């Protein structure tokens, strides 16, 4: 039996806390957790061409 395939659609964002920013957004969190559980995951969203956008893409790619 193969791994489940998951496609997550929606926002990625940075939650800002007093101790620093954390990557988040419900669809992105879901995608990351599904991948950690062994699913084949694709995430469809949009990010800016800035430091936070590039870091979000790196996180989603598992880098």
BAMARGU-810438 format. One record per residue (C-alpha): z, y, x; residue in one letter. Coordinates in nm, 2 decimals. Example, Ala and Ser with C-alpha at 12.3 -4.5 7.8 and 13.67 -1.06 7.14 Angstrom:
2
(node (0.78 -0.45 1.23) a)
(node (0.71 -0.11 1.37) s)
//
This chain:
63
(node (0.00 0.00 0.00) x)
(node (-0.10 0.34 0.14) x)
(node (0.11 0.66 0.16) x)
(node (0.12 0.89 -0.14) x)
(node (-0.11 1.19 -0.13) x)
(node (0.04 1.52 -0.23) x)
(node (-0.13 1.86 -0.27) x)
(node (0.10 2.15 -0.30) x)
(node (-0.02 2.49 -0.44) x)
(node (0.16 2.81 -0.42) x)
(node (0.34 3.07 -0.21) x)
(node (0.50 3.04 0.13) x)
(node (0.75 3.31 0.22) x)
(node (1.03 3.41 0.45) x)
(node (1.38 3.43 0.31) x)
(node (1.57 3.71 0.48) x)
(node (1.93 3.64 0.55) x)
(node (2.19 3.84 0.75) x)
(node (2.16 3.57 1.03) x)
(node (1.78 3.57 1.03) x)
(node (1.47 3.47 0.85) x)
(node (1.40 3.12 0.72) x)
(node (1.07 2.97 0.62) x)
(node (1.06 2.89 0.25) x)
(node (0.90 2.90 -0.09) x)
(node (0.93 2.62 -0.34) x)
(node (0.58 2.48 -0.29) x)
(node (0.61 2.49 0.09) x)
(node (0.96 2.33 0.08) x)
(node (0.82 2.06 -0.14) x)
(node (0.53 2.00 0.09) x)
(node (0.75 1.98 0.40) x)
(node (1.00 1.74 0.23) x)
(node (0.72 1.52 0.10) x)
(node (0.56 1.50 0.45) x)
(node (0.90 1.41 0.60) x)
(node (0.92 1.12 0.35) x)
(node (0.59 0.99 0.46) x)
(node (0.34 1.14 0.21) x)
(node (0.00 1.27 0.32) x)
(node (0.03 1.64 0.23) x)
(node (-0.21 1.93 0.20) x)
(node (-0.08 2.28 0.12) x)
(node (-0.30 2.55 -0.04) x)
(node (-0.17 2.90 -0.01) x)
(node (-0.24 3.23 0.16) x)
(node (-0.07 3.40 0.45) x)
(node (-0.11 3.73 0.64) x)
(node (-0.28 3.75 0.98) x)
(node (0.05 3.85 1.14) x)
(node (0.33 3.69 1.34) x)
(node (0.50 3.55 1.03) x)
(node (0.18 3.42 0.89) x)
(node (0.09 3.24 1.21) x)
(node (0.44 3.09 1.23) x)
(node (0.42 2.97 0.87) x)
(node (0.09 2.79 0.95) x)
(node (0.25 2.63 1.27) x)
(node (0.55 2.51 1.06) x)
(node (0.32 2.36 0.80) x)
(node (0.12 2.19 1.07) x)
(node (0.44 2.04 1.22) x)
(node (0.42 2.23 1.55) x)
//
